[in-house]
């Protein structure tokens, strides 16, 4: 599961990097997307540990 999440994260980063380089998305928009994504991942991962 962790390996799959890691693969998705790296694929997302690669896509974001290409979008920035090509000028499709502003850096501010990318930062907001990554902040939300990371927040969701961190919240989801801590939810599972609090139940144990």
N, CA, C and O atoms as a Maestro MAE file, in Angstrom:
{
 s_m_m2io_version
 :::
 2.0.0
}

f_m_ct {
 s_m_title
 :::
 protein
 m_atom[208] {
  # First column is atom index #
  i_m_mmod_type
  r_m_x_coord
  r_m_y_coord
  r_m_z_coord
  i_m_residue_number
  s_m_chain_name
  s_m_pdb_residue_name
  s_m_pdb_atom_name
  i_m_atomic_number
  :::
  1 25 0.824 -1.196 0.000 1 A "UNK " " N  " 7
  2 3 0.000 0.000 0.000 1 A "UNK " " CA " 6
  3 2 0.866 1.256 0.000 1 A "UNK " " C  " 6
  4 15 0.606 2.193 -0.756 1 A "UNK " " O  " 8
  5 25 1.880 1.276 0.836 2 A "UNK " " N  " 7
  6 3 2.754 2.444 0.898 2 A "UNK " " CA " 6
  7 2 3.479 2.631 -0.425 2 A "UNK " " C  " 6
  8 15 3.631 3.759 -0.894 2 A "UNK " " O  " 8
  9 25 3.928 1.539 -1.029 3 A "UNK " " N  " 7
  10 3 4.627 1.631 -2.310 3 A "UNK " " CA " 6
  11 2 3.700 2.191 -3.382 3 A "UNK " " C  " 6
  12 15 4.124 2.989 -4.217 3 A "UNK " " O  " 8
  13 25 2.439 1.776 -3.360 4 A "UNK " " N  " 7
  14 3 1.478 2.287 -4.335 4 A "UNK " " CA " 6
  15 2 1.239 3.781 -4.118 4 A "UNK " " C  " 6
  16 15 1.215 4.543 -5.085 4 A "UNK " " O  " 8
  17 25 1.064 4.211 -2.874 5 A "UNK " " N  " 7
  18 3 0.891 5.630 -2.575 5 A "UNK " " CA " 6
  19 2 2.108 6.425 -3.019 5 A "UNK " " C  " 6
  20 15 1.984 7.518 -3.573 5 A "UNK " " O  " 8
  21 25 3.264 5.875 -2.774 6 A "UNK " " N  " 7
  22 3 4.505 6.544 -3.167 6 A "UNK " " CA " 6
  23 2 4.582 6.686 -4.687 6 A "UNK " " C  " 6
  24 15 4.988 7.731 -5.195 6 A "UNK " " O  " 8
  25 25 4.197 5.650 -5.403 7 A "UNK " " N  " 7
  26 3 4.201 5.711 -6.872 7 A "UNK " " CA " 6
  27 2 3.254 6.782 -7.378 7 A "UNK " " C  " 6
  28 15 3.590 7.535 -8.291 7 A "UNK " " O  " 8
  29 25 2.060 6.852 -6.781 8 A "UNK " " N  " 7
  30 3 1.102 7.884 -7.177 8 A "UNK " " CA " 6
  31 2 1.647 9.279 -6.898 8 A "UNK " " C  " 6
  32 15 1.483 10.192 -7.707 8 A "UNK " " O  " 8
  33 25 2.291 9.434 -5.759 9 A "UNK " " N  " 7
  34 3 2.835 10.735 -5.391 9 A "UNK " " CA " 6
  35 2 3.912 11.171 -6.377 9 A "UNK " " C  " 6
  36 15 3.924 12.321 -6.817 9 A "UNK " " O  " 8
  37 25 4.822 10.253 -6.727 10 A "UNK " " N  " 7
  38 3 5.877 10.607 -7.675 10 A "UNK " " CA " 6
  39 2 5.317 10.885 -9.064 10 A "UNK " " C  " 6
  40 15 5.823 11.758 -9.770 10 A "UNK " " O  " 8
  41 25 4.291 10.163 -9.460 11 A "UNK " " N  " 7
  42 3 3.645 10.432 -10.747 11 A "UNK " " CA " 6
  43 2 3.001 11.813 -10.737 11 A "UNK " " C  " 6
  44 15 3.079 12.552 -11.719 11 A "UNK " " O  " 8
  45 25 2.366 12.154 -9.621 12 A "UNK " " N  " 7
  46 3 1.763 13.478 -9.483 12 A "UNK " " CA " 6
  47 2 2.834 14.566 -9.558 12 A "UNK " " C  " 6
  48 15 2.660 15.561 -10.262 12 A "UNK " " O  " 8
  49 25 3.920 14.384 -8.849 13 A "UNK " " N  " 7
  50 3 5.002 15.373 -8.885 13 A "UNK " " CA " 6
  51 2 5.571 15.537 -10.286 13 A "UNK " " C  " 6
  52 15 5.861 16.652 -10.719 13 A "UNK " " O  " 8
  53 25 5.725 14.436 -10.983 14 A "UNK " " N  " 7
  54 3 6.251 14.499 -12.343 14 A "UNK " " CA " 6
  55 2 5.302 15.277 -13.255 14 A "UNK " " C  " 6
  56 15 5.740 16.108 -14.049 14 A "UNK " " O  " 8
  57 25 4.008 15.005 -13.139 15 A "UNK " " N  " 7
  58 3 3.019 15.721 -13.945 15 A "UNK " " CA " 6
  59 2 2.980 17.201 -13.622 15 A "UNK " " C  " 6
  60 15 2.865 18.036 -14.519 15 A "UNK " " O  " 8
  61 25 3.076 17.529 -12.341 16 A "UNK " " N  " 7
  62 3 3.086 18.925 -11.911 16 A "UNK " " CA " 6
  63 2 4.326 19.627 -12.451 16 A "UNK " " C  " 6
  64 15 4.248 20.759 -12.928 16 A "UNK " " O  " 8
  65 25 5.450 18.960 -12.374 17 A "UNK " " N  " 7
  66 3 6.701 19.542 -12.877 17 A "UNK " " CA " 6
  67 2 6.597 19.844 -14.370 17 A "UNK " " C  " 6
  68 15 7.006 20.914 -14.821 17 A "UNK " " O  " 8
  69 25 6.052 18.906 -15.129 18 A "UNK " " N  " 7
  70 3 5.886 19.138 -16.573 18 A "UNK " " CA " 6
  71 2 4.935 20.293 -16.840 18 A "UNK " " C  " 6
  72 15 5.171 21.096 -17.743 18 A "UNK " " O  " 8
  73 25 3.865 20.384 -16.065 19 A "UNK " " N  " 7
  74 3 2.897 21.472 -16.263 19 A "UNK " " CA " 6
  75 2 3.535 22.829 -15.978 19 A "UNK " " C  " 6
  76 15 3.273 23.801 -16.686 19 A "UNK " " O  " 8
  77 25 4.370 22.896 -14.943 20 A "UNK " " N  " 7
  78 3 5.048 24.156 -14.624 20 A "UNK " " CA " 6
  79 2 6.025 24.529 -15.737 20 A "UNK " " C  " 6
  80 15 6.046 25.669 -16.202 20 A "UNK " " O  " 8
  81 25 6.821 23.569 -16.151 21 A "UNK " " N  " 7
  82 3 7.823 23.833 -17.187 21 A "UNK " " CA " 6
  83 2 7.159 24.306 -18.476 21 A "UNK " " C  " 6
  84 15 7.669 25.201 -19.150 21 A "UNK " " O  " 8
  85 25 6.036 23.714 -18.811 22 A "UNK " " N  " 7
  86 3 5.334 24.074 -20.046 22 A "UNK " " CA " 6
  87 2 4.493 25.337 -19.902 22 A "UNK " " C  " 6
  88 15 3.973 25.853 -20.891 22 A "UNK " " O  " 8
  89 25 4.359 25.836 -18.679 23 A "UNK " " N  " 7
  90 3 3.626 27.073 -18.453 23 A "UNK " " CA " 6
  91 2 2.121 26.911 -18.389 23 A "UNK " " C  " 6
  92 15 1.392 27.893 -18.529 23 A "UNK " " O  " 8
  93 25 1.640 25.696 -18.181 24 A "UNK " " N  " 7
  94 3 0.197 25.445 -18.126 24 A "UNK " " CA " 6
  95 2 -0.420 25.867 -16.801 24 A "UNK " " C  " 6
  96 15 -1.594 26.235 -16.750 24 A "UNK " " O  " 8
  97 25 0.362 25.817 -15.738 25 A "UNK " " N  " 7
  98 3 -0.156 26.079 -14.396 25 A "UNK " " CA " 6
  99 2 0.813 27.003 -13.675 25 A "UNK " " C  " 6
  100 15 2.029 26.858 -13.797 25 A "UNK " " O  " 8
  101 25 0.272 27.946 -12.931 26 A "UNK " " N  " 7
  102 3 1.137 28.851 -12.178 26 A "UNK " " CA " 6
  103 2 1.739 28.127 -10.974 26 A "UNK " " C  " 6
  104 15 1.182 27.144 -10.486 26 A "UNK " " O  " 8
  105 25 2.845 28.609 -10.519 27 A "UNK " " N  " 7
  106 3 3.487 28.016 -9.341 27 A "UNK " " CA " 6
  107 2 2.584 28.122 -8.112 27 A "UNK " " C  " 6
  108 15 2.551 27.217 -7.278 27 A "UNK " " O  " 8
  109 25 1.862 29.218 -8.007 28 A "UNK " " N  " 7
  110 3 0.959 29.388 -6.867 28 A "UNK " " CA " 6
  111 2 -0.126 28.311 -6.869 28 A "UNK " " C  " 6
  112 15 -0.427 27.725 -5.829 28 A "UNK " " O  " 8
  113 25 -0.702 28.056 -8.024 29 A "UNK " " N  " 7
  114 3 -1.742 27.021 -8.127 29 A "UNK " " CA " 6
  115 2 -1.189 25.647 -7.791 29 A "UNK " " C  " 6
  116 15 -1.841 24.859 -7.106 29 A "UNK " " O  " 8
  117 25 -0.005 25.366 -8.266 30 A "UNK " " N  " 7
  118 3 0.630 24.077 -7.981 30 A "UNK " " CA " 6
  119 2 0.902 23.942 -6.493 30 A "UNK " " C  " 6
  120 15 0.664 22.882 -5.913 30 A "UNK " " O  " 8
  121 25 1.392 24.986 -5.877 31 A "UNK " " N  " 7
  122 3 1.668 24.943 -4.436 31 A "UNK " " CA " 6
  123 2 0.394 24.649 -3.643 31 A "UNK " " C  " 6
  124 15 0.408 23.850 -2.707 31 A "UNK " " O  " 8
  125 25 -0.692 25.292 -4.019 32 A "UNK " " N  " 7
  126 3 -1.964 25.047 -3.336 32 A "UNK " " CA " 6
  127 2 -2.425 23.603 -3.526 32 A "UNK " " C  " 6
  128 15 -2.877 22.966 -2.574 32 A "UNK " " O  " 8
  129 25 -2.314 23.090 -4.741 33 A "UNK " " N  " 7
  130 3 -2.706 21.704 -4.998 33 A "UNK " " CA " 6
  131 2 -1.875 20.721 -4.186 33 A "UNK " " C  " 6
  132 15 -2.409 19.776 -3.605 33 A "UNK " " O  " 8
  133 25 -0.585 20.944 -4.150 34 A "UNK " " N  " 7
  134 3 0.300 20.047 -3.400 34 A "UNK " " CA " 6
  135 2 0.027 20.150 -1.904 34 A "UNK " " C  " 6
  136 15 0.032 19.137 -1.205 34 A "UNK " " O  " 8
  137 25 -0.211 21.354 -1.409 35 A "UNK " " N  " 7
  138 3 -0.532 21.516 0.014 35 A "UNK " " CA " 6
  139 2 -1.799 20.747 0.380 35 A "UNK " " C  " 6
  140 15 -1.844 20.075 1.410 35 A "UNK " " O  " 8
  141 25 -2.818 20.845 -0.455 36 A "UNK " " N  " 7
  142 3 -4.071 20.126 -0.198 36 A "UNK " " CA " 6
  143 2 -3.843 18.625 -0.278 36 A "UNK " " C  " 6
  144 15 -4.313 17.874 0.576 36 A "UNK " " O  " 8
  145 25 -3.126 18.194 -1.295 37 A "UNK " " N  " 7
  146 3 -2.855 16.764 -1.457 37 A "UNK " " CA " 6
  147 2 -2.091 16.212 -0.263 37 A "UNK " " C  " 6
  148 15 -2.456 15.177 0.295 37 A "UNK " " O  " 8
  149 25 -1.040 16.902 0.121 38 A "UNK " " N  " 7
  150 3 -0.238 16.426 1.249 38 A "UNK " " CA " 6
  151 2 -1.037 16.467 2.543 38 A "UNK " " C  " 6
  152 15 -0.899 15.576 3.381 38 A "UNK " " O  " 8
  153 25 -1.860 17.476 2.719 39 A "UNK " " N  " 7
  154 3 -2.695 17.557 3.906 39 A "UNK " " CA " 6
  155 2 -3.646 16.379 3.987 39 A "UNK " " C  " 6
  156 15 -3.835 15.798 5.055 39 A "UNK " " O  " 8
  157 25 -4.248 16.025 2.849 40 A "UNK " " N  " 7
  158 3 -5.162 14.884 2.829 40 A "UNK " " CA " 6
  159 2 -4.434 13.580 3.111 40 A "UNK " " C  " 6
  160 15 -4.946 12.729 3.838 40 A "UNK " " O  " 8
  161 25 -3.261 13.414 2.551 41 A "UNK " " N  " 7
  162 3 -2.492 12.191 2.778 41 A "UNK " " CA " 6
  163 2 -2.076 12.095 4.236 41 A "UNK " " C  " 6
  164 15 -2.188 11.032 4.847 41 A "UNK " " O  " 8
  165 25 -1.599 13.192 4.793 42 A "UNK " " N  " 7
  166 3 -1.163 13.171 6.189 42 A "UNK " " CA " 6
  167 2 -2.343 12.950 7.133 42 A "UNK " " C  " 6
  168 15 -2.224 12.199 8.102 42 A "UNK " " O  " 8
  169 25 -3.470 13.588 6.866 43 A "UNK " " N  " 7
  170 3 -4.646 13.397 7.708 43 A "UNK " " CA " 6
  171 2 -5.150 11.961 7.619 43 A "UNK " " C  " 6
  172 15 -5.527 11.366 8.629 43 A "UNK " " O  " 8
  173 25 -5.156 11.418 6.432 44 A "UNK " " N  " 7
  174 3 -5.626 10.042 6.249 44 A "UNK " " CA " 6
  175 2 -4.698 9.063 6.948 44 A "UNK " " C  " 6
  176 15 -5.163 8.093 7.546 44 A "UNK " " O  " 8
  177 25 -3.401 9.302 6.882 45 A "UNK " " N  " 7
  178 3 -2.451 8.375 7.498 45 A "UNK " " CA " 6
  179 2 -2.510 8.468 9.027 45 A "UNK " " C  " 6
  180 15 -2.289 7.464 9.704 45 A "UNK " " O  " 8
  181 25 -2.802 9.638 9.579 46 A "UNK " " N  " 7
  182 3 -2.888 9.759 11.035 46 A "UNK " " CA " 6
  183 2 -4.222 9.266 11.568 46 A "UNK " " C  " 6
  184 15 -4.310 8.889 12.736 46 A "UNK " " O  " 8
  185 25 -5.260 9.259 10.748 47 A "UNK " " N  " 7
  186 3 -6.551 8.722 11.173 47 A "UNK " " CA " 6
  187 2 -6.451 7.244 11.510 47 A "UNK " " C  " 6
  188 15 -7.051 6.778 12.478 47 A "UNK " " O  " 8
  189 25 -5.694 6.515 10.712 48 A "UNK " " N  " 7
  190 3 -5.554 5.084 10.940 48 A "UNK " " CA " 6
  191 2 -4.795 4.756 12.217 48 A "UNK " " C  " 6
  192 15 -5.078 3.745 12.859 48 A "UNK " " O  " 8
  193 25 -3.835 5.594 12.595 49 A "UNK " " N  " 7
  194 3 -3.057 5.322 13.801 49 A "UNK " " CA " 6
  195 2 -3.805 5.703 15.060 49 A "UNK " " C  " 6
  196 15 -3.540 5.139 16.122 49 A "UNK " " O  " 8
  197 25 -4.733 6.644 14.972 50 A "UNK " " N  " 7
  198 3 -5.451 7.060 16.172 50 A "UNK " " CA " 6
  199 2 -6.490 6.032 16.608 50 A "UNK " " C  " 6
  200 15 -6.917 6.042 17.762 50 A "UNK " " O  " 8
  201 25 -6.898 5.153 15.710 51 A "UNK " " N  " 7
  202 3 -7.888 4.136 16.034 51 A "UNK " " CA " 6
  203 2 -7.291 2.957 16.771 51 A "UNK " " C  " 6
  204 15 -8.017 2.218 17.436 51 A "UNK " " O  " 8
  205 25 -6.004 2.764 16.672 52 A "UNK " " N  " 7
  206 3 -5.375 1.582 17.285 52 A "UNK " " CA " 6
  207 2 -5.248 1.712 18.755 52 A "UNK " " C  " 6
  208 15 -4.741 0.803 19.413 52 A "UNK " " O  " 8
  :::
 }
 m_bond[207] {
  # First column is bond index #
  i_m_from
  i_m_to
  i_m_order
  :::
  1 1 2 1
  2 2 3 1
  3 3 4 2
  4 3 5 1
  5 5 6 1
  6 6 7 1
  7 7 8 2
  8 7 9 1
  9 9 10 1
  10 10 11 1
  11 11 12 2
  12 11 13 1
  13 13 14 1
  14 14 15 1
  15 15 16 2
  16 15 17 1
  17 17 18 1
  18 18 19 1
  19 19 20 2
  20 19 21 1
  21 21 22 1
  22 22 23 1
  23 23 24 2
  24 23 25 1
  25 25 26 1
  26 26 27 1
  27 27 28 2
  28 27 29 1
  29 29 30 1
  30 30 31 1
  31 31 32 2
  32 31 33 1
  33 33 34 1
  34 34 35 1
  35 35 36 2
  36 35 37 1
  37 37 38 1
  38 38 39 1
  39 39 40 2
  40 39 41 1
  41 41 42 1
  42 42 43 1
  43 43 44 2
  44 43 45 1
  45 45 46 1
  46 46 47 1
  47 47 48 2
  48 47 49 1
  49 49 50 1
  50 50 51 1
  51 51 52 2
  52 51 53 1
  53 53 54 1
  54 54 55 1
  55 55 56 2
  56 55 57 1
  57 57 58 1
  58 58 59 1
  59 59 60 2
  60 59 61 1
  61 61 62 1
  62 62 63 1
  63 63 64 2
  64 63 65 1
  65 65 66 1
  66 66 67 1
  67 67 68 2
  68 67 69 1
  69 69 70 1
  70 70 71 1
  71 71 72 2
  72 71 73 1
  73 73 74 1
  74 74 75 1
  75 75 76 2
  76 75 77 1
  77 77 78 1
  78 78 79 1
  79 79 80 2
  80 79 81 1
  81 81 82 1
  82 82 83 1
  83 83 84 2
  84 83 85 1
  85 85 86 1
  86 86 87 1
  87 87 88 2
  88 87 89 1
  89 89 90 1
  90 90 91 1
  91 91 92 2
  92 91 93 1
  93 93 94 1
  94 94 95 1
  95 95 96 2
  96 95 97 1
  97 97 98 1
  98 98 99 1
  99 99 100 2
  100 99 101 1
  101 101 102 1
  102 102 103 1
  103 103 104 2
  104 103 105 1
  105 105 106 1
  106 106 107 1
  107 107 108 2
  108 107 109 1
  109 109 110 1
  110 110 111 1
  111 111 112 2
  112 111 113 1
  113 113 114 1
  114 114 115 1
  115 115 116 2
  116 115 117 1
  117 117 118 1
  118 118 119 1
  119 119 120 2
  120 119 121 1
  121 121 122 1
  122 122 123 1
  123 123 124 2
  124 123 125 1
  125 125 126 1
  126 126 127 1
  127 127 128 2
  128 127 129 1
  129 129 130 1
  130 130 131 1
  131 131 132 2
  132 131 133 1
  133 133 134 1
  134 134 135 1
  135 135 136 2
  136 135 137 1
  137 137 138 1
  138 138 139 1
  139 139 140 2
  140 139 141 1
  141 141 142 1
  142 142 143 1
  143 143 144 2
  144 143 145 1
  145 145 146 1
  146 146 147 1
  147 147 148 2
  148 147 149 1
  149 149 150 1
  150 150 151 1
  151 151 152 2
  152 151 153 1
  153 153 154 1
  154 154 155 1
  155 155 156 2
  156 155 157 1
  157 157 158 1
  158 158 159 1
  159 159 160 2
  160 159 161 1
  161 161 162 1
  162 162 163 1
  163 163 164 2
  164 163 165 1
  165 165 166 1
  166 166 167 1
  167 167 168 2
  168 167 169 1
  169 169 170 1
  170 170 171 1
  171 171 172 2
  172 171 173 1
  173 173 174 1
  174 174 175 1
  175 175 176 2
  176 175 177 1
  177 177 178 1
  178 178 179 1
  179 179 180 2
  180 179 181 1
  181 181 182 1
  182 182 183 1
  183 183 184 2
  184 183 185 1
  185 185 186 1
  186 186 187 1
  187 187 188 2
  188 187 189 1
  189 189 190 1
  190 190 191 1
  191 191 192 2
  192 191 193 1
  193 193 194 1
  194 194 195 1
  195 195 196 2
  196 195 197 1
  197 197 198 1
  198 198 199 1
  199 199 200 2
  200 199 201 1
  201 201 202 1
  202 202 203 1
  203 203 204 2
  204 203 205 1
  205 205 206 1
  206 206 207 1
  207 207 208 2
  :::
 }
}
